[in-house]
Amino acid sequence: MSLIMLSTMALLFALTVSVAVSIGLAAVLGVQVANINMLISVKEIYSSINKFPLAAIPFFILAGNIMETGGISRRLVDFAKSLVGGVQGGLPMTVVLTCMIFAAVSGSSVATTFAIGAILIPALVKLGYPRSYAAALQATSAELGVVIPPSIPMILYGVSAEVSIGELFIAGFGPGLLIGGSLMLFVWAWCKFKGWGKHDGEGRLGVGQATLKAGWALMMPVIILGGIYGGIFTPTEAAAVAVFYALIVGTLIYREIRIADLYRILRKSVISSAVIMFIIATAGLFAFLLTRAGVPTAIGEWLQAVLKSPVYFLLGVNAALFVIGMFIETSAAILVLAPILAPVAVHFGIDPVHFGLIMVVNLAMGMITPPFGVNLFAACTVARLSLDQIIRDLLPFVLVILACLMVITFVPQLSLFLRDLLYAR
């Protein structure tokens, strides 16, 4: 049964059938082959999405779309540019820094790509940067949307592996800052080498003026993250607070959201949320069937027998996840693989929170690697380019992320230091 399901799913992926439909059809076929009552399928699908933490996903998506329309994104760009835009290569550095700030609210890399890319890709092109470089940089920087908390993939990992979402969020800061800082250092050095960005400081606001204009926008991550770690509200409740705050700022303070805009914002958010929840529902049934067939136990025992040390296990898992992330959407991969791999990681003495960060960062690279990188498609849409036109400019960024992944993998304290500090018993 398991082999038939996996083969069917792989075949449907190859035929470019959507991820949710591919997983769902493979699961339904597995139910028929195993002669299981179809009512169990309905029960498992419902159980997969009937989880309170998952309510955060549509709220964070809605908050990101409100920020994009309500002028919050543009003010965050001006603020980031006031900090780093005065040096050669400052505008590409602004892309990275803005994505880091935006990520602290949106939780979605695709939302970050559209919200920030719509502003900064044209600005980069106007100052002489190649359009393909601008698109590749934006796609890569937006990956921070799922590494810096709050993060939708972290919520999914927490639910699937039964790990504290609050601990995952606090552990995400170290890896997020490492990746963001490495990207900023790389683009600064690359622009120096290429001779790009000598006029990046033109039109830059002073730090004080930009901070004043972006004050309400900057308060958003402070309220959201401060509320979570201060114990005022849960990550799920924080998502609802993010929507309420963004709506108040966009409509009453910045006054850039009109009543007519709300339908478009809500419609866009509902569609994005429905896609993710559809994947979660079908992946839940798929994972149930694999578990029923004993696949997680068999894989765990095989990994323990073949990869006899934590180092070999982490290297093997990273290699496998990198390839899997290229072909399977991040959320689906986490939902299917986390229940299988997390117990094995614990067996090798690896903290499940640390392992969650490894999975999220690694699979997030699938968002910027062909053939199914959603960030690439989003950035290409904004930049009006085809996918093949940005591959050469993309490769150096992928190598930077890979180097950061190795540090995150083998220096666990980078992820766990803040967690241990705040959650010390």
C-alpha positions in Angstrom: 0.0 0.0 0.0 2.7 2.5 1.0 4.7 1.9 -2.2 1.5 2.4 -4.3 0.7 5.6 -2.5 4.2 7.0 -2.8 4.5 6.0 -6.5 1.1 7.6 -7.3 2.1 10.8 -5.5 5.4 11.0 -7.4 3.7 10.3 -10.7 1.1 13.1 -10.1 3.9 15.5 -9.1 5.7 14.7 -12.3 2.5 15.4 -14.2 2.4 18.8 -12.5 -0.9 18.0 -10.6 -1.2 20.4 -7.7 0.4 19.3 -4.4 -2.8 19.0 -2.4 -4.6 17.0 -5.1 -1.6 14.7 -5.6 -1.4 13.8 -2.0 -5.2 13.5 -1.6 -5.6 11.2 -4.7 -2.6 9.0 -3.5 -4.2 8.8 0.0 -7.6 7.8 -1.4 -6.0 5.1 -3.5 -4.2 3.9 -0.4 -7.6 3.7 1.4 -9.0 1.6 -1.4 -6.0 -0.8 -1.6 -6.0 -1.3 2.1 -9.8 -1.9 2.1 -10.4 0.8 4.8 -13.8 2.3 5.3 -13.9 5.6 3.6 -15.6 7.2 6.6 -12.2 6.9 8.4 -10.8 9.1 5.6 -13.3 11.8 6.5 -12.5 11.5 10.2 -8.7 11.8 9.6 -9.1 14.7 7.2 -11.2 16.6 9.7 -8.9 15.7 12.6 -5.9 17.1 10.6 -7.4 20.6 10.5 -9.3 20.6 13.7 -6.4 21.9 15.7 -6.4 25.3 17.5 -2.8 26.3 16.5 -3.7 26.0 12.8 -6.1 29.0 13.2 -3.0 31.2 13.2 -2.3 30.4 9.6 -5.2 32.3 7.9 -4.8 35.2 10.4 -1.1 35.7 9.6 -1.8 35.5 5.9 -4.5 38.1 6.3 -2.2 40.4 8.4 0.4 40.2 5.7 -2.0 41.2 2.9 -3.4 44.1 5.0 0.2 45.3 5.6 0.9 45.3 1.9 -2.2 47.3 1.0 -2.2 49.6 4.1 1.2 51.3 3.5 3.0 49.4 6.3 5.3 47.6 3.9 6.4 50.9 2.2 7.2 52.6 5.5 9.2 49.5 6.6 11.2 49.8 3.4 12.0 53.5 4.1 13.0 52.7 7.6 15.4 49.9 6.5 16.8 52.0 3.8 17.6 54.8 6.3 19.7 52.3 8.3 21.7 50.6 5.6 20.9 52.4 2.4 23.8 54.9 2.7 26.6 52.5 1.7 27.4 51.1 -1.7 25.1 48.1 -2.1 22.8 49.6 0.4 19.6 49.0 -1.6 20.1 45.2 -1.8 20.9 45.3 1.9 17.6 47.1 2.4 15.8 44.3 0.7 17.2 41.8 3.2 16.6 44.0 6.2 13.0 44.8 5.2 12.2 41.2 4.7 13.6 40.4 8.2 11.3 43.1 9.7 8.3 42.1 7.6 8.9 38.4 8.5 8.4 39.3 12.2 4.7 39.8 11.5 3.6 38.0 8.3 4.9 34.4 8.8 4.7 33.8 5.1 7.6 34.0 2.5 5.2 34.4 -0.5 3.4 37.3 1.2 6.8 38.9 1.9 7.9 38.4 -1.7 4.9 40.2 -3.1 4.7 42.9 -0.5 8.4 43.9 -0.5 9.2 42.9 -4.1 6.5 45.1 -5.6 8.3 48.1 -4.0 12.0 47.2 -4.2 12.5 45.2 -7.4 11.5 48.2 -9.5 13.7 50.4 -7.3 16.7 48.1 -7.8 16.2 48.1 -11.6 15.9 51.8 -11.7 19.3 52.2 -10.1 21.0 49.9 -12.6 20.8 46.5 -10.9 20.1 43.6 -13.3 16.4 42.7 -13.2 17.4 39.0 -12.7 19.6 39.8 -9.8 16.8 41.9 -8.1 14.3 39.0 -8.5 16.8 36.4 -7.2 17.7 38.6 -4.2 14.0 39.2 -3.4 13.1 35.5 -3.6 16.0 34.5 -1.3 15.4 37.3 1.2 11.8 36.4 1.5 12.7 33.0 2.7 13.3 34.7 6.1 9.5 34.9 6.3 9.4 31.3 7.4 12.6 31.4 9.6 12.1 34.5 11.7 9.0 34.0 13.9 6.1 34.0 13.7 6.4 31.3 11.0 3.6 29.2 9.4 6.0 26.1 8.8 7.0 26.3 12.4 3.4 26.1 13.5 2.9 23.1 11.3 6.1 21.4 12.6 5.0 22.1 16.2 1.5 20.5 15.6 2.9 17.5 13.7 5.8 16.7 16.0 4.0 17.8 19.2 6.6 20.4 20.0 6.0 23.8 21.7 5.3 26.4 19.1 6.4 29.1 21.5 9.8 27.4 21.9 10.1 27.0 18.1 9.4 30.7 17.7 12.1 31.9 20.1 14.6 29.4 18.7 14.0 30.9 15.2 15.7 34.2 16.0 19.3 32.9 16.0 19.1 31.2 12.6 17.0 34.1 11.2 19.6 36.7 12.2 22.4 34.5 11.0 20.9 34.1 7.5 19.8 37.7 7.3 23.3 39.0 8.4 25.1 36.6 6.0 22.9 37.7 3.1 23.6 41.4 3.9 27.3 40.8 4.1 27.3 38.9 0.9 25.3 41.4 -1.2 27.5 44.2 0.2 30.7 42.4 -0.9 29.2 41.4 -4.3 28.1 44.9 -5.1 31.6 46.2 -4.2 33.1 43.5 -6.5 30.7 44.4 -9.4 30.7 48.1 -8.9 27.0 48.3 -8.4 25.0 50.6 -6.1 27.2 53.7 -5.9 24.1 55.9 -5.9 22.0 53.8 -3.5 21.8 56.5 -0.9 19.8 58.9 -3.2 16.4 59.8 -1.8 17.2 58.2 1.6 15.4 59.6 4.6 17.2 60.3 7.8 17.0 57.7 10.5 14.9 59.9 12.8 12.5 60.9 10.1 12.1 57.3 8.8 11.6 56.0 12.3 8.9 58.6 13.0 7.1 57.8 9.8 7.3 54.0 10.4 6.6 54.2 14.1 3.2 52.5 14.0 4.5 49.9 11.5 7.5 49.1 13.8 5.3 48.7 16.8 3.6 45.8 15.1 6.3 43.1 15.6 7.0 44.5 19.1 3.4 44.0 20.1 3.1 40.6 18.5 6.3 39.0 19.7 6.3 40.9 23.0 2.8 39.6 23.7 3.8 36.0 22.9 6.9 35.9 25.0 5.4 38.0 27.7 2.7 35.4 28.2 -0.1 37.9 27.3 -1.4 35.8 24.4 -0.7 32.5 22.6 0.9 32.4 19.1 -2.6 31.7 17.7 -4.2 34.7 19.5 -1.2 36.8 18.4 -2.2 36.2 14.8 -5.6 37.6 15.4 -4.1 40.6 17.2 -1.8 41.2 14.2 -4.9 41.4 11.9 -6.7 43.8 14.2 -3.6 46.0 14.6 -2.8 46.1 10.9 -6.4 46.9 10.1 -6.5 49.8 12.6 -3.2 51.2 11.4 -4.0 50.8 7.7 -7.5 52.3 7.9 -7.6 54.8 10.7 -3.9 56.0 11.0 -2.3 55.7 7.6 -5.7 55.8 5.9 -4.5 53.9 2.8 -7.1 51.1 3.0 -10.5 51.9 1.6 -13.7 49.9 2.2 -13.5 48.7 -1.4 -10.0 47.2 -0.8 -11.3 44.9 2.0 -13.0 42.5 -0.4 -9.9 42.1 -2.5 -7.7 41.6 0.6 -10.1 39.1 2.2 -10.5 37.2 -1.1 -6.8 36.9 -1.6 -6.3 35.7 2.0 -9.1 33.2 1.8 -7.7 31.6 -1.4 -4.1 31.4 0.1 -5.4 30.0 3.4 -7.7 27.4 1.6 -4.7 26.1 -0.4 -2.6 25.6 2.7 -5.5 24.0 4.7 -6.3 21.7 1.8 -2.7 20.5 1.8 -2.8 20.0 5.6 -6.0 18.0 5.3 -4.8 15.6 2.6 -1.4 15.3 4.2 -3.0 14.3 7.4 -4.8 11.4 5.8 -1.6 10.4 3.9 0.4 10.5 7.2 -2.3 8.4 9.0 -2.1 5.7 6.3 1.7 5.6 6.4 1.7 5.4 10.2 -0.9 2.6 10.1 1.3 0.7 7.7 4.3 1.0 10.0 6.3 3.2 7.7 7.6 5.7 10.3 8.8 2.9 12.6 10.5 1.1 9.7 12.2 4.2 8.5 13.2 5.1 12.0 14.8 1.7 12.6 16.5 1.8 9.2 18.0 5.2 9.9 19.2 4.1 13.3 20.8 1.1 11.8 22.5 2.8 8.8 23.3 6.3 10.3 24.9 5.2 13.5 25.8 8.7 14.9 24.1 12.0 15.2 26.5 13.6 12.7 25.8 11.1 10.0 22.1 11.3 10.7 22.1 15.1 10.4 24.1 15.0 7.2 21.9 12.3 5.7 18.7 14.1 6.7 19.9 17.4 5.3 20.8 15.9 2.0 17.4 14.2 1.7 15.4 17.2 2.8 17.2 19.4 0.3 16.2 17.1 -2.6 12.7 16.6 -1.2 12.2 20.4 -0.8 12.9 20.9 -4.5 9.9 18.8 -5.4 7.4 19.0 -2.5 5.9 22.1 -1.1 7.3 23.0 2.3 4.1 22.7 4.3 3.3 19.3 2.9 6.8 18.0 3.4 6.8 19.1 7.1 3.4 17.5 7.7 4.4 14.2 6.2 8.1 14.0 7.4 8.0 15.6 10.8 6.2 12.8 12.6 8.6 10.3 11.0 11.9 12.1 11.5 11.5 13.9 14.8 11.3 10.8 17.0 14.5 9.5 15.3 16.2 12.8 16.0 15.3 12.5 19.7 16.7 8.9 19.7 20.1 10.4 18.5 19.9 13.0 21.3 19.0 15.9 19.1 16.6 18.4 20.7 13.3 18.3 18.8 13.2 22.2 18.7 16.7 22.3 17.2 15.7 19.6 14.7 12.6 21.6 13.8 14.7 24.6 12.9 16.9 22.4 10.7 13.8 21.1 8.9 12.2 24.5 8.4 15.4 26.2 7.1 16.3 23.3 4.8 12.8 22.8 3.3 12.5 26.6 3.0 15.3 26.4 0.4 12.8 24.5 -1.7 11.0 27.9 -2.1 14.0 29.2 -4.0 15.1 26.1 -5.9 13.6 24.9 -9.2 11.4 23.3 -10.3 8.7 24.2 -7.8 10.1 27.2 -5.9 7.1 29.3 -5.0 9.2 32.3 -4.1 10.9 32.1 -7.5 7.5 32.2 -9.3 6.3 35.1 -7.1 9.5 37.1 -7.7 9.4 36.3 -11.4 5.8 37.5 -11.6 6.7 40.8 -9.9 9.9 41.3 -12.1 8.2 40.0 -15.3 10.9 37.4 -16.0 10.9 33.7 -16.8 12.3 31.3 -14.3 15.4 30.4 -16.4 16.5 34.0 -16.5 17.3 34.2 -12.8 18.9 30.9 -12.1 22.5 32.1 -12.6 22.0 35.0 -10.2 20.2 32.7 -7.8 23.0 30.1 -7.3 25.3 32.3 -5.1 22.4 33.0 -2.7 21.6 29.3 -2.4 25.2 28.6 -1.5 25.0 31.3 1.2 21.9 29.7 2.7 23.5 26.2 2.5 26.5 27.5 4.5 24.2 29.0 7.1 22.3 25.7 7.3 25.5 23.8 8.1 26.1 26.3 11.0 22.6 25.9 12.2 22.8 22.1 12.0 26.1 21.7 13.9 26.0 24.6 16.3 22.7 23.8 18.2 23.2 26.6 20.7 22.6 29.1 17.9 19.0 28.0 18.0 18.7 26.9 21.6 20.4 29.6 23.6 17.5 32.0 23.8 15.0 29.1 24.3 17.1 27.8 27.2 17.4 31.3 28.6 13.7 32.0 28.5 12.3 28.6 29.2 14.8 27.6 31.9 13.1 25.6 34.6 
